[in-house]
């Protein structure tokens, strides 16, 4: 026989002086007495397992049958408890979930920030949600695990983002600006030389043209009826053949003007970049941002109004989310707004279930609200620990826990399987075969 079936769920040890309370659960006499002593001031006593309440306090009587089974089990010999299930000593870390006498913790969760014994650690291995949690070995001070992890993250951040002094950055930018200014001045000087050469060529062309006209007049003066005056070609006139010279002059003038403006305009330093004061404006509405609050949006400045308009709205409160965005169920939430619709507990990093009304619920409140109620104990029928499937018995359009599916006359356990001990309906009651036969004969 498995000793776990004859164990008290309070002390997790084999039953000592076993007693059975009205709901059917059994405990050690001392364990249940101590538990109910704590509830005396409330005036209502409850079962630690099924939470069924009793008023007044039931009288405790030794269960002779269970006591005999425990004695037989002791005579045959109890299996040795595995090392992971030993109790926590004074210098050892105790499980944060155990009630009563606490078991020794075997792992520490860096997400839950809690220590777990071998039994209560099972959901971290079985549940898909808890399987992503980082587990660490238990130490005398579990907080050291999270602190060291935090230090590693901060160290990585410092290595990634190196700080530079303002004086060094200013010197670097001034050097870059000086190089640009020298290059611009050099281009202007080169273009001025080109203009001087063009002017000399134009002058030579004008002189040659005048000489050619004079020679032709001297050779045949009678043939010239209307002497033509040669007009000197000027670089400043838009006459035929001079447009390309004007373009060069305009280009030179424009570069000189831009260079003067570059020297005169105050520089604005933001986002590790340097802007002209007239160029530092919002990327969306082109509003000047010098001296105003702005946000870095993918490397470009954006005013506060445009930035807030582009933010996602919280699905719960409707306000714009300016800090961390939590996405769940295809919606966006503030971290503090993503909470259970019933008890308002924060659900960040915790398992939750979307209800039929498409609102988030913690696991406990979801089952209280949406799970079917047992016809006998009136408690919701929820999945077993580590499982996501609800197991229930349905008879006469009523729902029952497996343990609550009993004959309503003799309280004999019934089974949903036909070849074991099925239930027989009679006058809206579920009976075993014996009680069913007695009632039908009457």
C-alpha positions as CSV (number, residue, x, y, z in Angstrom):
1,X,0.0,0.0,0.0
2,X,1.2,3.5,-0.8
3,X,1.9,5.5,2.3
4,X,1.0,8.7,0.5
5,X,-2.7,7.7,0.6
6,X,-2.5,7.4,4.4
7,X,-0.7,10.8,4.8
8,X,-2.0,13.9,6.5
9,X,-2.1,16.8,4.0
10,X,-1.2,19.2,6.8
11,X,2.0,17.6,8.2
12,X,2.6,15.5,5.1
13,X,3.4,12.5,7.3
14,X,1.6,9.2,7.9
15,X,-1.6,9.7,9.9
16,X,-1.2,9.7,13.7
17,X,-4.5,9.1,15.6
18,X,-6.5,9.6,12.3
19,X,-9.8,11.3,12.5
20,X,-12.4,11.9,9.7
21,X,-14.3,15.1,9.6
22,X,-17.9,15.4,8.1
23,X,-16.7,16.3,4.6
24,X,-14.9,12.9,4.4
25,X,-11.2,14.0,4.6
26,X,-8.9,12.5,7.2
27,X,-6.2,14.2,9.3
28,X,-4.0,13.7,12.3
29,X,-5.9,14.5,15.5
30,X,-3.3,17.0,16.6
31,X,-3.0,18.6,13.1
32,X,-6.7,19.3,12.6
33,X,-7.2,20.4,16.2
34,X,-4.4,22.9,15.9
35,X,-5.8,24.2,12.6
36,X,-9.3,24.6,14.0
37,X,-7.9,26.3,17.2
38,X,-6.6,29.0,14.8
39,X,-10.1,29.5,13.4
40,X,-11.9,29.6,16.8
41,X,-12.1,33.3,16.9
42,X,-13.9,33.3,13.5
43,X,-16.6,31.0,14.8
44,X,-16.5,29.0,11.6
45,X,-14.2,26.0,10.9
46,X,-13.3,24.6,7.5
47,X,-11.6,21.6,5.9
48,X,-8.1,22.5,4.8
49,X,-8.6,20.6,1.6
50,X,-12.0,21.2,0.2
51,X,-12.7,24.4,2.3
52,X,-16.1,23.1,3.4
53,X,-17.2,25.0,6.5
54,X,-18.7,23.6,9.7
55,X,-20.7,25.4,12.3
56,X,-20.5,24.6,15.2
57,X,-17.1,22.9,15.5
58,X,-17.5,19.2,14.9
59,X,-16.4,16.7,17.5
60,X,-13.3,14.7,16.5
61,X,-13.5,10.9,16.9
62,X,-10.7,8.5,16.1
63,X,-11.2,6.6,12.8
64,X,-10.7,3.0,13.9
65,X,-10.5,1.6,10.3
66,X,-7.8,4.1,9.3
67,X,-5.9,3.6,12.5
68,X,-5.8,-0.2,11.8
69,X,-4.6,0.4,8.2
70,X,-1.8,2.7,9.5
71,X,-0.7,0.1,12.0
72,X,-0.6,-2.6,9.3
73,X,1.4,-0.3,7.1
74,X,3.9,0.3,10.0
75,X,4.3,-3.4,10.5
76,X,5.0,-4.1,6.8
77,X,7.5,-1.2,6.9
78,X,7.2,2.4,5.6
79,X,9.2,3.3,2.4
80,X,12.0,5.7,3.1
81,X,11.3,9.3,2.1
82,X,13.5,10.6,-0.7
83,X,16.1,13.2,0.2
84,X,14.2,16.0,-1.6
85,X,11.2,15.6,0.7
86,X,13.0,16.0,4.0
87,X,12.0,18.9,6.3
88,X,13.9,22.1,6.4
89,X,16.3,22.6,9.2
90,X,17.2,25.9,11.0
91,X,20.0,26.7,8.6
92,X,18.3,25.5,5.5
93,X,16.0,27.3,3.0
94,X,12.4,26.3,3.4
95,X,9.7,26.0,0.7
96,X,7.7,29.2,0.4
97,X,4.5,27.3,-0.6
98,X,4.4,24.5,2.0
99,X,1.9,25.1,4.9
100,X,2.5,23.7,8.4
101,X,5.9,22.0,8.7
102,X,7.8,23.2,5.6
103,X,9.9,21.0,3.3
104,X,13.5,21.8,2.3
105,X,13.6,23.9,-0.9
106,X,15.5,22.4,-3.9
107,X,15.3,25.2,-6.4
108,X,14.9,28.9,-6.5
109,X,12.8,30.6,-9.3
110,X,14.4,33.9,-10.6
111,X,11.0,35.0,-12.0
112,X,8.6,34.0,-9.1
113,X,11.3,35.1,-6.6
114,X,10.4,32.1,-4.4
115,X,11.9,28.8,-3.2
116,X,10.2,25.5,-4.0
117,X,10.4,21.9,-2.6
118,X,10.4,18.9,-4.9
119,X,6.6,18.6,-4.8
120,X,5.7,22.3,-5.4
121,X,8.4,22.5,-8.1
122,X,6.5,20.2,-10.4
123,X,4.4,22.9,-12.1
124,X,7.6,24.5,-13.3
125,X,8.4,21.3,-15.2
126,X,4.9,20.5,-16.3
127,X,3.2,23.8,-17.1
128,X,4.1,25.5,-20.4
129,X,4.0,28.9,-18.7
130,X,6.3,28.1,-15.8
131,X,8.6,26.1,-18.0
132,X,10.1,29.4,-19.3
133,X,11.1,30.5,-15.8
134,X,14.8,30.5,-14.9
135,X,15.6,28.1,-12.0
136,X,18.7,28.4,-9.8
137,X,20.2,26.4,-7.1
138,X,19.1,27.3,-3.5
139,X,21.5,29.3,-1.5
140,X,21.3,30.7,2.0
141,X,20.3,34.0,0.5
142,X,18.3,33.5,-2.7
143,X,18.3,37.2,-3.3
144,X,22.0,37.0,-4.3
145,X,20.9,35.1,-7.5
146,X,18.7,38.0,-8.7
147,X,21.3,40.6,-7.6
148,X,24.1,38.9,-9.5
149,X,21.9,38.6,-12.6
150,X,21.0,42.3,-12.3
151,X,24.6,43.2,-12.0
152,X,25.4,41.3,-15.1
153,X,22.7,43.1,-17.0
154,X,23.9,46.5,-15.8
155,X,27.5,45.6,-16.7
156,X,26.4,44.6,-20.2
157,X,24.5,47.9,-20.6
158,X,27.6,49.9,-19.4
159,X,29.8,48.1,-21.9
160,X,27.3,48.8,-24.7
161,X,26.7,52.5,-24.0
162,X,30.1,54.2,-23.4
163,X,29.9,57.7,-22.0
164,X,32.0,60.6,-23.5
165,X,32.7,63.9,-21.7
166,X,31.0,67.0,-23.1
167,X,34.4,68.8,-23.6
168,X,35.7,65.9,-25.7
169,X,32.6,65.7,-27.8
170,X,32.6,69.5,-28.3
171,X,36.2,69.4,-29.4
172,X,35.5,66.5,-31.9
173,X,32.5,68.4,-33.4
174,X,34.5,71.6,-33.7
175,X,37.3,69.7,-35.5
176,X,34.8,68.2,-38.0
177,X,33.2,71.7,-38.6
178,X,36.6,73.2,-39.2
179,X,37.4,70.5,-41.8
180,X,34.1,71.1,-43.6
181,X,34.8,74.9,-43.6
182,X,38.2,74.5,-45.1
183,X,36.9,72.2,-47.8
184,X,34.2,74.7,-48.7
185,X,36.7,77.6,-48.8
186,X,39.0,75.5,-51.0
187,X,36.1,74.8,-53.5
188,X,35.3,78.6,-53.6
189,X,38.9,79.5,-54.4
190,X,39.1,76.9,-57.1
191,X,35.9,78.2,-58.7
192,X,37.2,81.8,-58.5
193,X,40.3,80.7,-60.4
194,X,38.1,79.1,-63.1
195,X,36.2,82.4,-63.4
196,X,39.3,84.4,-63.9
197,X,40.5,82.0,-66.6
198,X,37.1,82.4,-68.3
199,X,37.3,86.1,-68.1
200,X,40.8,86.1,-69.7
201,X,39.5,83.9,-72.5
202,X,36.5,86.1,-73.2
203,X,38.8,89.1,-73.3
204,X,41.0,87.4,-75.8
205,X,38.0,86.4,-77.9
206,X,36.7,90.0,-78.0
207,X,40.1,91.4,-79.0
208,X,40.4,88.8,-81.8
209,X,36.9,89.5,-83.1
210,X,37.6,93.3,-83.2
211,X,40.8,92.8,-85.2
212,X,39.1,90.5,-87.7
213,X,36.3,93.1,-88.3
214,X,38.9,95.9,-88.8
215,X,40.9,93.8,-91.3
216,X,37.7,92.9,-93.3
217,X,36.7,96.6,-93.5
218,X,40.2,97.6,-94.6
219,X,40.2,95.0,-97.4
220,X,36.7,95.7,-98.9
221,X,35.2,98.9,-97.6
222,X,32.6,99.3,-100.4
223,X,31.0,96.0,-99.6
224,X,30.0,97.0,-96.1
225,X,26.7,98.8,-96.2
226,X,25.8,98.5,-92.5
227,X,28.9,98.3,-90.4
228,X,28.4,95.9,-87.4
229,X,29.6,96.9,-84.0
230,X,31.1,94.1,-82.1
231,X,29.6,94.0,-78.6
232,X,32.1,92.7,-76.0
233,X,30.9,89.5,-74.5
234,X,30.2,90.0,-70.7
235,X,30.0,87.3,-68.1
236,X,27.3,89.3,-66.4
237,X,24.9,89.4,-69.4
238,X,22.4,86.6,-70.4
239,X,23.5,86.8,-74.0
240,X,24.0,83.9,-76.4
241,X,27.0,81.8,-75.3
242,X,27.2,83.2,-71.8
243,X,24.6,81.1,-69.9
244,X,27.2,78.6,-68.7
245,X,29.3,81.4,-67.2
246,X,26.3,82.8,-65.3
247,X,25.5,79.4,-63.9
248,X,29.0,79.1,-62.5
249,X,28.8,82.6,-61.0
250,X,25.4,81.7,-59.4
251,X,26.8,78.5,-58.0
252,X,29.8,80.3,-56.5
253,X,27.6,82.9,-55.0
254,X,25.3,80.3,-53.5
255,X,28.1,78.3,-52.0
256,X,29.6,81.5,-50.5
257,X,26.3,82.5,-49.0
258,X,25.7,79.0,-47.5
259,X,29.2,79.1,-46.1
260,X,28.6,82.5,-44.4
261,X,25.2,81.2,-43.0
262,X,27.0,78.1,-41.7
263,X,29.4,80.3,-39.8
264,X,26.8,82.7,-38.5
265,X,24.0,80.3,-37.5
266,X,24.0,78.8,-33.9
267,X,24.5,75.1,-33.8
268,X,22.1,72.8,-31.9
269,X,23.4,69.5,-30.4
270,X,20.9,66.7,-29.8
271,X,20.8,62.9,-30.1
272,X,24.6,62.9,-30.6
273,X,24.2,65.0,-33.7
274,X,24.7,68.7,-34.7
275,X,21.9,70.7,-36.4
276,X,21.4,74.2,-37.7
277,X,18.8,75.9,-35.5
278,X,16.5,76.2,-38.5
279,X,16.9,72.5,-39.4
280,X,16.2,71.2,-35.9
281,X,12.4,70.6,-36.3
282,X,9.8,67.9,-35.7
283,X,9.9,65.1,-38.3
284,X,6.1,65.1,-38.5
285,X,4.8,68.6,-38.3
286,X,8.1,70.5,-39.0
287,X,7.6,72.6,-35.9
288,X,10.9,74.2,-34.7
289,X,12.2,72.4,-31.6
290,X,15.1,74.5,-30.3
291,X,14.6,75.0,-26.6
292,X,11.5,72.7,-26.5
293,X,11.0,69.1,-25.3
294,X,11.4,66.5,-28.0
295,X,11.6,62.7,-28.4
296,X,14.0,60.6,-30.3
297,X,12.0,58.6,-32.9
298,X,14.2,56.3,-34.9
299,X,17.0,58.8,-34.9
300,X,14.8,61.8,-35.8
301,X,13.4,64.5,-33.4
302,X,9.7,64.6,-32.8
303,X,7.6,67.1,-30.8
304,X,5.7,66.0,-27.7
305,X,2.3,66.4,-29.4
306,X,3.1,64.3,-32.4
307,X,4.9,61.7,-30.3
308,X,1.9,61.2,-28.0
309,X,-0.4,60.9,-31.0
310,X,1.7,58.1,-32.4
311,X,1.7,56.1,-29.1
312,X,-0.6,53.0,-28.7
313,X,-3.7,53.4,-26.5
314,X,-4.3,51.2,-23.5
315,X,-7.2,48.8,-24.1
316,X,-8.4,49.1,-20.5
317,X,-8.1,52.9,-19.6
318,X,-7.9,54.4,-23.1
319,X,-4.9,56.5,-22.2
320,X,-1.7,56.7,-24.3
321,X,1.1,54.4,-23.1
322,X,4.2,56.4,-22.5
323,X,6.3,53.7,-20.7
324,X,6.4,49.9,-21.2
325,X,3.7,48.4,-23.4
326,X,2.3,45.0,-22.4
327,X,0.7,43.1,-25.3
328,X,-1.8,40.3,-24.6
329,X,-4.9,38.9,-26.3
330,X,-4.1,41.0,-29.4
331,X,-4.4,44.3,-27.3
332,X,-2.0,46.8,-25.7
333,X,-2.1,47.6,-22.0
334,X,-0.3,49.6,-19.3
335,X,1.5,47.2,-17.1
336,X,-0.6,48.3,-14.1
337,X,-3.8,48.0,-16.2
338,X,-3.3,44.4,-17.2
339,X,-5.0,42.8,-14.2
340,X,-7.7,40.3,-13.2
341,X,-11.2,41.5,-14.0
342,X,-12.4,40.1,-10.7
343,X,-9.8,40.5,-8.0
344,X,-7.7,43.2,-9.8
345,X,-4.5,41.5,-9.1
346,X,-1.6,42.3,-11.5
347,X,-1.1,39.6,-14.2
348,X,2.3,40.6,-15.5
349,X,4.4,37.5,-15.7
350,X,1.6,35.3,-14.2
351,X,-0.6,32.7,-16.0
352,X,-4.1,34.1,-16.9
353,X,-7.1,32.9,-18.9
354,X,-9.3,35.0,-21.3
355,X,-12.9,34.7,-20.2
356,X,-16.0,34.3,-22.3
357,X,-16.3,38.1,-22.1
358,X,-12.8,38.5,-23.7
359,X,-11.4,39.9,-20.4
360,X,-8.4,38.6,-18.5
361,X,-8.8,36.6,-15.3
362,X,-6.4,34.9,-12.9
363,X,-6.6,31.2,-12.9
364,X,-8.5,31.0,-9.6
365,X,-11.1,33.6,-10.4
366,X,-11.7,32.2,-13.9
367,X,-12.6,28.8,-12.5
368,X,-14.7,30.4,-9.8
369,X,-16.7,32.3,-12.4
370,X,-16.8,30.0,-15.4
371,X,-16.1,26.5,-14.2
372,X,-19.2,24.2,-13.5
373,X,-20.2,23.8,-9.9
374,X,-20.3,20.4,-8.2
375,X,-23.9,19.4,-7.2
376,X,-22.7,18.0,-3.9
377,X,-20.1,20.3,-2.4
378,X,-21.1,23.4,-4.5
379,X,-17.4,24.1,-5.3
380,X,-16.1,24.7,-8.8
381,X,-14.7,21.8,-10.7
382,X,-11.2,22.8,-11.7
383,X,-8.3,21.0,-13.5
384,X,-5.9,19.0,-11.3
385,X,-2.5,20.6,-10.5
386,X,-0.3,20.4,-13.5
387,X,-3.2,19.7,-15.9
388,X,-5.4,21.9,-18.1
389,X,-8.3,19.5,-18.5
390,X,-11.4,19.5,-16.3
391,X,-12.5,16.0,-15.2
392,X,-16.1,15.7,-14.0
393,X,-19.0,13.3,-14.0
394,X,-22.3,14.4,-15.5
395,X,-25.5,12.6,-14.5
396,X,-29.2,13.8,-14.6
397,X,-27.8,17.1,-16.1
398,X,-25.8,17.7,-12.9
399,X,-22.0,18.0,-12.5
400,X,-20.0,16.1,-9.9
401,X,-16.4,15.9,-8.7
402,X,-15.1,12.4,-9.1
403,X,-14.8,12.1,-5.3
404,X,-18.3,13.6,-4.8
405,X,-20.1,11.2,-7.2
406,X,-21.6,8.9,-4.5
407,X,-24.9,7.1,-3.7
408,X,-27.2,9.6,-2.1
409,X,-28.5,7.0,0.3
410,X,-25.5,5.0,1.5
411,X,-22.7,7.5,0.4
412,X,-21.0,4.7,-1.5
413,X,-18.5,5.9,-4.1
414,X,-19.9,5.5,-7.7
415,X,-18.0,5.2,-11.0
416,X,-18.8,6.5,-14.4
417,X,-17.7,3.2,-15.9
418,X,-20.4,0.6,-16.3
419,X,-18.4,-2.5,-15.3
420,X,-17.4,-1.1,-11.9
421,X,-20.0,0.6,-9.7
422,X,-22.3,2.8,-11.9
423,X,-25.0,5.1,-10.6
424,X,-28.7,4.5,-11.2
425,X,-31.1,7.4,-11.4
426,X,-34.3,7.3,-9.5
427,X,-36.7,10.2,-8.7
428,X,-34.0,12.7,-9.5
429,X,-31.5,10.9,-7.2
430,X,-28.3,9.0,-8.0
431,X,-28.2,5.6,-6.2
432,X,-26.0,2.5,-6.2
433,X,-27.4,-0.8,-7.3
434,X,-28.3,-1.9,-3.8
435,X,-30.2,1.2,-2.8
436,X,-31.8,1.3,-6.2
437,X,-33.1,-2.2,-5.8
438,X,-34.4,-1.5,-2.3
439,X,-36.3,1.6,-3.4
440,X,-37.8,0.0,-6.4
441,X,-39.1,-3.0,-4.3
442,X,-40.7,-0.5,-1.9
